[in-house]
Amino acid sequence: MNAIPDVPIPPDLSRRYARTPAGRTWLATLPDLIGRFLDQWDLEPDLEPGALPWNGHGGVVIPVRRRDGQGSQGKGEAAVLKLAFPHEEATREHHALALWGGHGAVRLLAADAGSCALLLERLDACRSLLDVPLDTAVTVWGGVVRQLSVVPDSRPEWREIDHVAARAEQWSDEFPEAWEHLGRPFPRWLLEAALEVCQTRGAVGRRSGKDVLVHADLHYLNVLARPGVPEPATRNPPAGPEQYAAIDPQPMVGEAEFAVAPVLWNRIRELPQQDPGRALLARCADFSAAAGLDAEAARQWSLAREVENALWYASQRHHEGDLARSLWVASTLAGRTLPGLPAPQSLPTPGEAGGIAGGIAGG
């Protein structure tokens, strides 16, 4: 191996993973891993002086160029080297990307399953569906989902991916126990609404014959523009789904409607102050229609997924705002917005620390 390159590790990633022994061990190995895969895949870093690599919650993404072959302007092909902290989602990412084959998702160029290292095509990390008007996001997101909804076949990667219906069966067991253990953090009727979804959709999913590959974390920031897509102000005709690609999949197999929830619990500050609950249901219907999905099934899955989120937030410290957001979305989707919650326009977006207290338990 050549000398380890001087690729800086983003400070927020270091802070996050320095909190646990496993995280500190992974951070300590990162420089060697970066050097190993730069050598193995014949890459060179493509960072401006003083620039940091990109990073998400679970890993670092380094812009690189391939030394073999020519890209634009006589330079090697642009790509990114992604190194993720080993966890369940990361170990399955390359399976999903291989199944999609670059259709609707970022193209996989190489993978090392043991270390969760991926070589991917380079997208425009500065431009996502968060940057476009919501009506444009609806159209693009729907088209991306249509591309991602591939039907299972004989390829071995399918065996590594869990089924949505099995997740629903798991929730049927776990939700009541967690709800009791956490001191009943929201009304029983909302818990029962989620359990009904688990029982009905889980059974439907087992016998529907409509299984597809599902990106379960398809929020706005996980859909990036491909290089060269015009800015919205100059775009004519409007952007299409072929100009965007999904990243960071949480792959599952089952009903495609399972994918709708993240576009409902994000960008809720953009809901109108007048009757935001009706607007949330309309958003569910709009995204579902754009993707050719059943809006009622999407509503049901989104309700259950937000109850799962609410239970997780209730188990954490300093997540009162996130808990309030999940309860607002879940109860609104269930048809009975809980009293005592802040207006959605004042709730934190996912990833923000929210310190909102409210009367959300009871009954």
ZAROTI-972296 format. One record per residue (C-alpha): x, z, y; residue in one letter. Coordinates in steps of 0.05 Angstrom, whole numbers, padded with zeros to 5 digits, always signed. Example, Ala and Ser with C-alpha at 12.3 -4.5 7.8 and 13.67 -1.06 7.14 Angstrom:
% residues 2
+00246+00156-00090A;+00273+00143-00021S;
***
This chain:
% residues 363
+00000+00000+00000M;+00023-00015+00071N;+00028+00039+00124A;-00039+00073+00136I;-00070+00039+00198P;-00086+00079+00259D;-00161+00074+00256V;-00193+00132+00294P;-00250+00172+00262I;-00310+00181+00309P;-00312+00253+00333P;-00386+00264+00318D;-00374+00242+00246L;-00316+00290+00240S;-00357+00347+00268R;-00415+00333+00220R;-00373+00331+00157Y;-00325+00387+00177A;-00382+00437+00164R;-00376+00436+00088T;-00318+00436+00038P;-00341+00370+00008A;-00346+00339+00077G;-00276+00364+00097R;-00247+00336+00032T;-00279+00268+00046W;-00254+00267+00118L;-00184+00282+00093A;-00186+00222+00046T;-00214+00173+00097L;-00148+00148+00125P;-00122+00132+00055D;-00188+00099+00036L;-00187+00056+00098I;-00116+00034+00084G;-00132+00021+00011R;-00190-00025+00024F;-00157-00061+00082L;-00102-00079+00032D;-00148-00092-00028Q;-00194-00139+00010W;-00140-00169+00054D;-00168-00145+00120L;-00143-00125+00188E;-00179-00080+00237P;-00213-00115+00295D;-00219-00059+00345L;-00205-00063+00419E;-00150-00015+00442P;-00179+00054+00449G;-00245+00035+00417A;-00278+00076+00362L;-00308+00047+00298P;-00383+00049+00293W;-00415+00105+00253N;-00482+00129+00230G;-00502+00195+00200H;-00469+00182+00133G;-00407+00140+00143G;-00359+00099+00186V;-00363+00024+00198V;-00299-00011+00220I;-00300-00082+00249P;-00249-00123+00211V;-00226-00195+00201R;-00209-00226+00134R;-00139-00253+00130R;-00158-00306+00078D;-00199-00363+00107G;-00213-00381+00178Q;-00269-00359+00223G;-00284-00379+00294S;-00229-00394+00344Q;-00175-00394+00291G;-00187-00322+00273K;-00204-00295+00204G;-00277-00286+00186E;-00310-00227+00222A;-00336-00173+00176A;-00343-00097+00173V;-00314-00046+00126L;-00364+00010+00112K;-00342+00075+00080L;-00398+00124+00066A;-00396+00196+00045F;-00414+00194-00030P;-00487+00211-00038H;-00547+00183-00076E;-00568+00134-00022E;-00497+00107-00013A;-00485+00097-00087T;-00546+00051-00092R;-00537+00011-00028E;-00494-00043-00060H;-00545-00054-00115H;-00600-00069-00065A;-00555-00114-00022L;-00535-00153-00084A;-00608-00164-00103L;-00626-00187-00033W;-00566-00234-00030G;-00566-00237+00046G;-00640-00256+00052H;-00670-00208+00102G;-00611-00160+00095A;-00538-00158+00114V;-00496-00200+00066R;-00452-00162+00016L;-00382-00191+00011L;-00349-00139-00035A;-00362-00069-00061A;-00326-00012-00094D;-00380+00032-00125A;-00335+00091-00141G;-00316+00103-00068S;-00379+00077-00034C;-00338+00025+00002A;-00372-00040+00023L;-00348-00103+00057L;-00406-00133+00096L;-00420-00191+00142E;-00415-00170+00215R;-00480-00165+00253L;-00490-00148+00326D;-00486-00072+00325A;-00508-00068+00398C;-00574-00104+00388R;-00630-00078+00344S;-00706-00080+00342L;-00704-00018+00386L;-00682-00064+00443D;-00741-00113+00440V;-00813-00105+00462P;-00857-00075+00409L;-00898-00139+00398D;-00833-00177+00383T;-00810-00120+00337A;-00875-00126+00299V;-00866-00200+00285T;-00792-00195+00267V;-00801-00132+00224W;-00858-00163+00186G;-00818-00225+00171G;-00758-00185+00148V;-00802-00145+00101V;-00829-00209+00071R;-00758-00231+00056Q;-00738-00164+00027L;-00799-00159-00019S;-00766-00191-00079V;-00799-00182-00148V;-00760-00148-00204P;-00725-00193-00253D;-00672-00187-00307S;-00613-00170-00263R;-00580-00104-00283P;-00582-00075-00212E;-00656-00061-00218W;-00643-00007-00270R;-00606+00035-00217E;-00665+00040-00169I;-00721+00092-00172D;-00795+00077-00172H;-00841+00096-00114V;-00894+00120-00162A;-00845+00168-00194A;-00829+00196-00125R;-00903+00208-00114A;-00908+00246-00180E;-00848+00288-00159Q;-00881+00304-00093W;-00944+00326-00129S;-00904+00381-00161D;-00858+00398-00102E;-00904+00398-00042F;-00948+00458-00061P;-00888+00500-00081E;-00850+00484-00018A;-00912+00495+00026W;-00921+00565-00003E;-00847+00582-00001H;-00843+00563+00073L;-00902+00608+00091G;-00955+00553+00095R;-00927+00519+00157P;-00988+00475+00168F;-01061+00476+00146P;-01079+00469+00073R;-01123+00409+00085W;-01063+00368+00108L;-01025+00387+00045L;-01085+00367+00003E;-01090+00301+00039A;-01017+00286+00021A;-01028+00307-00051L;-01088+00261-00057E;-01044+00203-00034V;-00992+00221-00085C;-01043+00222-00141Q;-01080+00159-00122T;-01022+00115-00098R;-00977+00140-00153G;-01028+00119-00206A;-01043+00053-00171V;-00968+00039-00165G;-00958+00050-00239R;-01010-00002-00258R;-01013-00050-00199S;-00962-00100-00222G;-00942-00110-00148K;-00873-00080-00152D;-00821-00105-00103V;-00755-00080-00076L;-00770-00034-00017V;-00725-00014+00040H;-00750+00057+00051A;-00713+00069+00116D;-00731+00006+00155L;-00736+00035+00225H;-00720-00004+00288Y;-00645+00013+00290L;-00636-00010+00219N;-00655-00082+00237V;-00597-00115+00274L;-00590-00183+00307A;-00546-00235+00274R;-00489-00261+00318P;-00510-00313+00369G;-00583-00293+00375V;-00603-00304+00449P;-00622-00246+00493E;-00697-00234+00499P;-00701-00259+00570A;-00673-00327+00550T;-00704-00332+00481R;-00746-00394+00473N;-00776-00399+00423P;-00783-00324+00408P;-00737-00292+00357A;-00755-00300+00284G;-00739-00256+00225P;-00683-00303+00202E;-00645-00281+00265Q;-00645-00208+00244Y;-00622-00171+00182A;-00635-00102+00153A;-00578-00052+00142I;-00570+00017+00109D;-00623+00010+00055P;-00654+00068+00018Q;-00676+00023-00039P;-00737+00037-00082M;-00782-00004-00127V;-00857-00004-00117G;-00910-00019-00066E;-00882-00053-00004A;-00929-00010+00039E;-00881+00049+00028F;-00836+00016+00079A;-00883+00022+00139V;-00875+00096+00155A;-00809+00094+00195P;-00838+00046+00247V;-00894+00096+00259L;-00853+00159+00268W;-00804+00123+00314N;-00820+00098+00385R;-00881+00143+00388I;-00865+00157+00462R;-00889+00086+00475E;-00959+00103+00451L;-01009+00102+00508P;-01032+00168+00537Q;-01104+00146+00529Q;-01123+00155+00456D;-01053+00153+00425P;-01082+00168+00356G;-01122+00103+00355R;-01060+00067+00380A;-01018+00096+00322L;-01069+00070+00272L;-01069+00003+00307A;-00993+00001+00302R;-00998+00014+00227C;-01047-00043+00221A;-01005-00090+00263D;-00940-00079+00225F;-00977-00084+00159S;-01010-00150+00178A;-00944-00179+00201A;-00913-00164+00133A;-00974-00185+00093G;-00988-00114+00071L;-01050-00071+00059D;-01058-00027+00122A;-01097+00027+00084E;-01042+00034+00031A;-00991+00036+00087A;-01030+00091+00123R;-01034+00132+00059Q;-00960+00126+00042W;-00940+00141+00114S;-00983+00205+00113L;-00949+00230+00050A;-00880+00212+00075R;-00891+00250+00140E;-00915+00311+00102V;-00850+00308+00062E;-00812+00305+00128N;-00852+00363+00156A;-00835+00406+00097L;-00762+00390+00104W;-00762+00405+00179Y;-00799+00470+00167A;-00742+00491+00121S;-00689+00480+00175Q;-00670+00518+00238R;-00677+00487+00307H;-00722+00430+00285H;-00787+00453+00317E;-00794+00388+00356G;-00783+00345+00294D;-00833+00387+00256L;-00884+00378+00312A;-00873+00302+00312R;-00882+00296+00236S;-00945+00339+00239L;-00974+00298+00296W;-00963+00233+00258V;-00985+00259+00190A;-01048+00293+00215S;-01066+00234+00260T;-01059+00187+00201L;-01103+00235+00162A;-01157+00229+00216G;-01153+00300+00244R;-01097+00309+00295T;-01076+00381+00292L;-01093+00422+00354P;-01038+00456+00393G;-00987+00400+00385L;-00952+00368+00445P;-00972+00298+00466A;-00932+00246+00427P;-00899+00221+00491Q;-00863+00288+00497S;-00840+00295+00425L;-00767+00282+00406P;-00746+00219+00372T;-00716+00227+00302P;-00645+00251+00309G;-00657+00290+00373E;-00657+00365+00369A;-00727+00389+00387G;-00741+00460+00408G;-00817+00455+00415I;-00858+00513+00391A;-00932+00507+00379G;-00992+00534+00343G;-00988+00488+00282I;-01000+00535+00225A;-01066+00562+00200G;-01132+00542+00169G;
***
